[in-house]
Amino acid sequence: MKLISDPNQTSLIDRSLDAVWHPCTQMKHHESLPLIAITRGKGAWLFDDKENALLDCISSWWTNLFGHSNPRINQAITNQLEKIEHVMLAGFTHPPVVELSEKLSALTQSHLGHVFCVRWCLCSRDCLEDESSLLAPKEQTTKKFVCLENGYHGETLDALAVTDVAIFREAYGSLLQDVFTVSSPDARKAKSGESADDVARYAASALEKLLEVEHQNIAALIVEPLVQCAGQMAMYSPEYLRLTRSLCDRYSVHLIADEIAVGCGRSGKFFACEHTGIWPDFLTLSKGISGGYLPLSLCMTTDKIYRIFYGDQM
């Protein structure tokens, strides 16, 4: 790192290249593809250091749902900062987290009535063991996740394990836990004369065959409801989730809906699962839940799951 004697005489881009290691980036590429220096945003527009307006078509990695510098959100955050900026939830509570949790639960008609807030959340394998394993830890064995081909659930190690996009996985393959990967219901797989529902049924049939043999070794199935976003925006029929919900119930396997990219109204309803008529056992939200303003993720779950953890010990 170079010592900048006078930052005002050095461009913001040069300073960034010298001091910042940008994520999801091969820094050498910026020798030929310069960074864009953004100095402000308003609504759907970003403005560079020369006041050129750029349309934020990806809403800053799908997080900004309500526009940059939204006056209503700005005012709400300002009002909250004048009261308190943060207090840990271990042993404390506060009105905003209670109100948010109540509203989210109401949106699921109380099917998912318990909200666990974190900066990033993908429920760990321990919280996904079946009830008998949790109640009898001495007999507990590690169980596996089932994920969809071409699915994406994040870039931490456990999240990468259930991600099937090579560009994210390939550098860390030897460190990842073993999982089952089943056929995607991607509607683009439909052959001549077939519908998206047909593809969904074929994919559900493949899942059923796995569950018939391995259900005792499986903790949960994780899916991105309706759209596999990082997997080239692959869309599929709601029928797949209706079928998988039934299969998970039959074989006592938990269903996790990763709505981090598709939730908070992106599908036309607040939860993408609402299009399917089913509710999962776990539902994760991030990105849009804070409109891109704050690093917030949360995991919603059922009263049945919550009661398993309710006891005298941590």
Beta strands, then each sheet from edge to edge (+ up, - down):
strand 1: 38-42
strand 2: 45-48
strand 3: 53-55
strand 4: 114-118
strand 5: 144-148
strand 6: 180-182
strand 7: 218-223
strand 8: 227-228
strand 9: 234-235
strand 10: 254-258
strand 11: 282-285
strand 12: 297-301
sheet 1: 1+ 2- 3+
sheet 2: 4+ 12- 11+ 10+ 7+ 5+ 6+
sheet 3: 8+ 9-
end
